[in-house]
Amino acid sequence: MTTFDPSTSSAIQSRRQKSGEGKPFTSDLDVEGYVLLEEAGFEPLGLVLGSSVYHIGIQIARWKQNEELTKLTQAMYSARQLAISRIVAEAEALGADGVTAVRLTTQMYAGGEDILEFLAIGTAVRSKSNPGSYRTPAGQPFTSHLTAREFYLLHKAGHIPVSLVLGTCVYHLAHQGIRQTFGQAGQNVEVAVLTQGTYDARELALGRMQDEAIAEQAEGVVGVSTSLSSHVWGEHAIEFFAVGTSIRSSPGGSPIPEPNMVLAL
């Protein structure tokens, strides 16, 4: 299987050259975000994006059993990681310390409902006073889905992002038999097998996100968000997806000062 290499694209190389020293930067920052980024001692370098158009196949599941669809889980994870690795590569080419406000989206592609585009986009930034010191322990630019305001507050509190950490689980929810379905008709009753399936899917996804944070030598994960989607598989196959930003102590941050009382005159 061939894999797209962004470094071979003439269009990408041209945009990177335009984003070099002395050229206007591009970003998805609003005015407040730009000002707060400057207050934190960072400068925007350019908008960076990563894309992966991925064919999502099928996996046969047992009709009446809850179980993870491991091949689909791996496909959804790999597609997102390809997109993220490409924004990291673009940030690296710009000499950035990291990427802020990363947005991850998934959309159906024109080639068919089983082809999805996974897109990551954010703003590459660099420390003005100490470039290079805010990279990850592995020496790569950090990635974060925190807004510029959240990044500012985190930095002032003495912490810095490490990376986006992901957890995903594609899970088959068992079908009920006809007798059981009719037996519940007209009743308010918990469907225990579906409750158990969604619990299991969530725990697997959240556990994997935590494992990524451990591998990144992070102190914790902030801003965790979760989503539940069936994508192209139908209502009995769901993806539970979790994403957050792992953090560590900042080399240049300082604790937020105690608030002072202000009386309006």
For each residue, the residues with C-beta under 8 A, 3 or more apart:
1:
2:
3: 82
4: 52
5: 8 9
6: 9 12 50 86 89 90
7: 12 13 89
8: 5
9: 5 6 12 13
10: 13 14
11: 14 15
12: 6 7 9 15 16 90
13: 7 9 10 16 17
14: 10 11 17 18
15: 11 12 18 19
16: 12 13 19 20 90 93 94
17: 13 14 20
18: 14 15 23
19: 15 16 23 25 26 45 46 94
20: 16 17 23 94
21:
22:
23: 18 19 20
24:
25: 19 43 44 45 46
26: 19 46 47
27: 34 44 46 47 123
28: 47 101 121 122 123
29: 33 34 37 44 101 123 148
30: 33 34 148
31: 34 35
32: 35 36 148 149
33: 29 30 36 37 101 147 148 149
34: 27 29 30 31 37 38 44 148
35: 31 32 38 39
36: 32 33 39 40 148 149 151 152
37: 29 33 34 40 42 43 44 100 125 148 151 152
38: 34 35 41 42 43
39: 35 36 152
40: 36 37 151 152 155 156
41: 38 127 128 129 155 252
42: 37 38 97 125 126 127 128
43: 25 37 38 125 126 128
44: 25 27 29 34 37 123 124 125
45: 19 25 91 94 95 96 123 124 125 126
46: 19 25 26 27 90 94 123 124
47: 26 27 28 121 122 123 124
48: 87 90 91 94 96 99 121 122 123 124
49: 86 87 90 119 120 121 122
50: 6 82 83 84 85 86 87 88 89 90 119 120 121
51: 83 86 117 118 119 120
52: 4 79 80 82 83 86 117 118
53: 109 111 115 116 117 118
54: 75 78 79 82 115 116 117 118
55: 114 115
56: 72 75 76 79 114 115 116 231 232
57: 71 72 75 114
58: 72 233
59: 69 70 71 72
60:
61: 65 67 69 172 236 237
62: 65 67 172
63: 174 175
64: 174 175 176 177
65: 61 62 172 174
66: 171 172 173 174 193 196 197 200
67: 61 62 171 172
68: 73 169 170 171 172 200 201 204
69: 59 61 72 73 170 171 172 237
70: 59 73 74
71: 57 59 74 75
72: 56 57 58 59 69 75 76 170 233 237 239
73: 68 69 70 76 77 168 169 170 239
74: 70 71 77 78
75: 54 56 57 71 72 78 79
76: 56 72 73 79 80 168 170 239 241
77: 73 74 80 81 166 168
78: 54 74 75 81 82
79: 52 54 56 75 76 82 83 116 118
80: 52 76 77 83 84 104 118 120 166 168
81: 77 78 84 85 166
82: 3 50 52 54 78 79 85 86 118
83: 50 51 52 79 80 86 87 104 118 119 120
84: 50 80 81 87 88 102 104 120 143 164
85: 50 81 82 88 89
86: 6 49 50 51 52 82 83 89 90 120
87: 48 49 50 83 84 90 91 99 102 120 121 122 143
88: 50 84 85 91 92 99 140 141 143
89: 6 7 50 85 86 92 93
90: 6 12 16 46 48 49 50 86 87 93 94 124
91: 45 48 87 88 94 96 98 99 124 141
92: 88 89 95 96 140 141
93: 16 89 90
94: 16 19 20 45 46 48 90 91 124 126
95: 45 92 126 131
96: 45 48 91 92 99 124 125 126 141
97: 42 125 126 127 131 132 133 134 135 141 142
98: 91 124 125 134 135 141 142 143 144 161
99: 48 87 88 91 96 102 122 123 124 125 141 142 143 144
100: 37 122 123 125 144 146 147 148 151 161
101: 28 29 33 122 123 144 145 146 147 148 151
102: 84 87 99 120 121 122 143 144 145 164
103: 119 120 121 122 145
104: 80 83 84 118 119 120 145 164 243
105: 118 119
106: 116 117 118 119 229 231
107: 116 117 119
108: 113 115 116 117 232
109: 53 112 115 116 117
110:
111: 53 115
112: 109 115
113: 108 232
114: 55 56 57 232
115: 53 54 55 56 108 109 111 112
116: 53 54 56 79 106 107 108 109 231 232
117: 51 52 53 54 106 107 108 109
118: 51 52 53 54 79 80 82 83 104 105 106
119: 49 50 51 83 103 104 105 106 107
120: 49 50 51 80 83 84 86 87 102 103 104
121: 28 47 48 49 50 87 102 103
122: 28 47 48 49 87 99 100 101 102 103 143 144 145
123: 27 28 29 44 45 46 47 48 99 100 101
124: 44 45 46 47 48 90 91 94 96 98 99 141
125: 37 42 43 44 45 96 97 98 99 100
126: 42 43 45 94 95 96 97 131
127: 41 42 97 130 131 132 133 134 252
128: 41 42 43 131
129: 41 252
130: 127 133 134 251 252
131: 95 97 126 127 128
132: 97 127 135
133: 97 127 130 251 252
134: 97 98 127 130 142 160 250 251 252
135: 97 98 132 139 140 141 142
136: 139 140 141 142 162 163 216
137: 162 216 217 248
138:
139: 135 136
140: 88 92 135 136
141: 88 91 92 96 97 98 99 124 135 136
142: 97 98 99 134 135 136 160 161 162 163
143: 84 87 88 98 99 102 122 161 163 164 245
144: 98 99 100 101 102 122 151 161 163 164 245
145: 101 102 103 104 122 164 223 225 243 244 245
146: 100 101 150 151 154 161 222 223 245
147: 33 100 101 150 151
148: 29 30 32 33 34 36 37 100 101 151 152
149: 32 33 36 152 153
150: 146 147 153 154 223
151: 36 37 40 100 101 144 146 147 148 154 155 161
152: 36 37 39 40 148 149 155 156
153: 149 150 156 157 256
154: 146 150 151 157 159 160 161 222 247
155: 40 41 151 152 158 159 160 250 252 253
156: 40 152 153 253 254 255 256
157: 153 154 253 255 256
158: 155 249 250 253 254 255
159: 154 155 219 247 248 249 250 253
160: 134 142 154 155 247 248 249 250 251 253
161: 98 100 142 143 144 146 151 154 245 246 247
162: 136 137 142 213 216 217 218 245 246 247 248
163: 136 142 143 144 212 216 218 245 246
164: 84 102 104 143 144 145 243 244 245 246
165: 209 210 212 213 216 218 221 243 244 245 246
166: 77 80 81 208 209 212 241 242 243
167: 204 205 206 207 208 209 210 211 212 241 242 243
168: 73 76 77 80 205 208 239 240 241 242
169: 68 73 201 202 204 205 208 239 240
170: 68 69 72 73 76 233 237 238 239
171: 66 67 68 69 197 198 200 201 204 237 238 239 240
172: 61 62 65 66 67 68 69 197 236 237
173: 66 193 194 197 198 236 237 238
174: 63 64 65 66 193 194 197 236
175: 63 64 236
176: 64 180 181 184 191 193
177: 64 180 181
178: 181 182
179: 182 183
180: 176 177 183 184
181: 176 177 178 184 185
182: 178 179 185
183: 179 180
184: 176 180 181 187 189 191
185: 181 182
186:
187: 184
188:
189: 184
190: 195
191: 176 184 194 195
192: 195 196
193: 66 173 174 176 196 197
194: 173 174 191 197 198
195: 190 191 192 198 199
196: 66 192 193 199 200
197: 66 171 172 173 174 193 194 200 201
198: 171 173 194 195 201 202 228 238 240
199: 195 196 202 203
200: 66 68 171 196 197 203 204
201: 68 169 171 197 198 204 205 238 240
202: 169 198 199 205 206 226 240 242
203: 199 200 206 207
204: 68 167 169 171 200 201 207 208 240
205: 167 168 169 201 202 208 209 226 240 241 242
206: 167 202 203 209 210 242
207: 167 203 204 210 211
208: 166 167 168 169 204 205 211 212 242
209: 165 166 167 205 206 212 213 221 224 242 243 244
210: 165 167 206 207 213 214 221
211: 167 207 208 214 215
212: 163 165 166 167 208 209 215 216 246
213: 162 165 209 210 216 218 220 221 244 246
214: 210 211 217 218
215: 211 212
216: 136 137 162 163 165 212 213 246
217: 137 162 214 248
218: 162 163 165 213 214 221 246 247 248
219: 159 246 247 248 249
220: 213 246 247
221: 165 209 210 213 218 224 244 245 246 247
222: 146 154 244 245 247
223: 145 146 150 244 245
224: 209 221 242 243 244
225: 145 242 243 244
226: 202 205 240 241 242
227: 240 241
228: 198 238 239 240 241
229: 106 238 239 241
230: 233 234 235 237 238 239
231: 56 106 116 239
232: 56 108 113 114 116
233: 58 72 170 230 236 237 238
234: 230 237
235: 230
236: 61 172 173 174 175 233
237: 61 69 72 170 171 172 173 230 233 234
238: 170 171 173 198 201 228 229 230 233
239: 72 73 76 168 169 170 171 228 229 230 231
240: 168 169 171 198 201 202 204 205 226 227 228
241: 76 166 167 168 205 226 227 228 229
242: 166 167 168 202 205 206 208 209 224 225 226
243: 104 145 164 165 166 167 209 224 225
244: 145 164 165 209 213 221 222 223 224 225
245: 143 144 145 146 161 162 163 164 165 221 222 223
246: 161 162 163 164 165 212 213 216 218 219 220 221
247: 154 159 160 161 162 218 219 220 221 222
248: 137 159 160 162 217 218 219
249: 158 159 160 219 253
250: 134 155 158 159 160 253
251: 130 133 134 160
252: 41 127 129 130 133 134 155
253: 155 156 157 158 159 160 249 250
254: 156 158
255: 156 157 158
256: 153 156 157
257:
258:
259:
260:
261:
262:
263:
264:
265:
